[in-house]
Amino acid sequence: MSATPTLGFLLHDVARLLRKRFEQRAKCLGLTRSQWQTLAYLSNNEGIHQSGLAEILEVEPITLVRILDKLAERGLIERRQHPTDRRIWLLYMREEAHPLLAEMRELGDVTRAEALEGISVEQREQLYQILSAMKTNLVQACRTPVEENEMNDG
C-alpha cells in the first residue's frame, strides 16, 4: 500500500480532526457532539419532523429521540404536535438556544481559521469549488443504481 493517503482517507482525517478540534473548544458549552450537531442541523431545518432530522443526521430515529430528550430537558428545543397528524412531532429551537448557537458558530469560525492558516484566499475559494463539485457529482452518482457488472469488476 502506498504511503500517500487516498483522497477518501485524507478527507475523512481532515473532517475528523476538524470535529476533534471543535470539540476541544466546545467542551465549555456542556454539549455532546451529537447534541451540537443536532442543534446545528435543526437551526437550518426548523419545523422538521423527527424522522426527517434523523435522516439528515444519518442516525436511527430512536437515537435521535434520546438526543432530543436531553436538549428539551435543557430548554433548547421544543416538540410541537403536527397540526393534522398526532403521531408526528415537529421540532423547533427555543429562544434559549440562539446564544448557544452563536457561540458554536464563533467556535467553528476559529476552528476553520486554524485549519486554513497559511492558505491563501484564492486557494480557499478553489478548495471550496472543488469540494462543492465533488459533492454534486457524488449526490448525483448516489441517485444512480450501481450496475451489477460494475460491482463484480471492482
Contacts in CASP RR format, 6 or more apart in sequence:
PFRMAT RR
TARGET T0000
AUTHOR 0000-0000-0000
METHOD contacts of the structure
MODEL  1
MSATPTLGFLLHDVARLLRKRFEQRAKCLGLTRSQWQTLAYLSNNEGIHQ
SGLAEILEVEPITLVRILDKLAERGLIERRQHPTDRRIWLLYMREEAHPL
LAEMRELGDVTRAEALEGISVEQREQLYQILSAMKTNLVQACRTPVEENE
MNDG
5 13 0 8 1.000
14 115 0 8 1.000
17 115 0 8 1.000
18 111 0 8 1.000
18 112 0 8 1.000
18 115 0 8 1.000
19 33 0 8 1.000
21 111 0 8 1.000
21 114 0 8 1.000
21 115 0 8 1.000
22 107 0 8 1.000
22 108 0 8 1.000
22 111 0 8 1.000
23 33 0 8 1.000
25 107 0 8 1.000
25 108 0 8 1.000
25 110 0 8 1.000
25 111 0 8 1.000
26 36 0 8 1.000
26 104 0 8 1.000
26 107 0 8 1.000
29 36 0 8 1.000
29 100 0 8 1.000
29 103 0 8 1.000
29 104 0 8 1.000
29 107 0 8 1.000
31 39 0 8 1.000
31 100 0 8 1.000
32 67 0 8 1.000
34 59 0 8 1.000
34 63 0 8 1.000
34 67 0 8 1.000
35 67 0 8 1.000
35 70 0 8 1.000
35 71 0 8 1.000
36 104 0 8 1.000
37 57 0 8 1.000
38 53 0 8 1.000
38 57 0 8 1.000
38 64 0 8 1.000
38 67 0 8 1.000
38 68 0 8 1.000
38 71 0 8 1.000
39 71 0 8 1.000
39 76 0 8 1.000
39 77 0 8 1.000
39 93 0 8 1.000
39 97 0 8 1.000
39 100 0 8 1.000
39 101 0 8 1.000
39 104 0 8 1.000
40 101 0 8 1.000
40 104 0 8 1.000
41 53 0 8 1.000
41 56 0 8 1.000
41 57 0 8 1.000
42 48 0 8 1.000
42 53 0 8 1.000
42 77 0 8 1.000
42 91 0 8 1.000
42 92 0 8 1.000
42 93 0 8 1.000
43 93 0 8 1.000
43 97 0 8 1.000
43 101 0 8 1.000
45 53 0 8 1.000
45 56 0 8 1.000
46 91 0 8 1.000
46 92 0 8 1.000
46 93 0 8 1.000
47 80 0 8 1.000
47 90 0 8 1.000
47 91 0 8 1.000
47 92 0 8 1.000
48 56 0 8 1.000
48 90 0 8 1.000
48 91 0 8 1.000
49 82 0 8 1.000
49 88 0 8 1.000
49 89 0 8 1.000
49 90 0 8 1.000
49 91 0 8 1.000
50 61 0 8 1.000
50 64 0 8 1.000
50 65 0 8 1.000
50 68 0 8 1.000
50 79 0 8 1.000
50 88 0 8 1.000
50 89 0 8 1.000
50 91 0 8 1.000
51 61 0 8 1.000
53 64 0 8 1.000
53 91 0 8 1.000
54 60 0 8 1.000
54 61 0 8 1.000
54 63 0 8 1.000
54 64 0 8 1.000
57 64 0 8 1.000
59 67 0 8 1.000
68 77 0 8 1.000
68 79 0 8 1.000
68 91 0 8 1.000
71 77 0 8 1.000
71 97 0 8 1.000
72 78 0 8 1.000
72 79 0 8 1.000
74 96 0 8 1.000
75 94 0 8 1.000
75 96 0 8 1.000
75 97 0 8 1.000
76 93 0 8 1.000
76 94 0 8 1.000
76 96 0 8 1.000
76 97 0 8 1.000
76 100 0 8 1.000
77 91 0 8 1.000
77 92 0 8 1.000
77 93 0 8 1.000
77 94 0 8 1.000
77 97 0 8 1.000
78 91 0 8 1.000
78 92 0 8 1.000
78 94 0 8 1.000
79 89 0 8 1.000
79 90 0 8 1.000
79 91 0 8 1.000
79 92 0 8 1.000
80 89 0 8 1.000
80 90 0 8 1.000
80 91 0 8 1.000
80 92 0 8 1.000
81 88 0 8 1.000
81 89 0 8 1.000
81 90 0 8 1.000
82 88 0 8 1.000
82 89 0 8 1.000
82 90 0 8 1.000
93 101 0 8 1.000
116 124 0 8 1.000
119 127 0 8 1.000
END
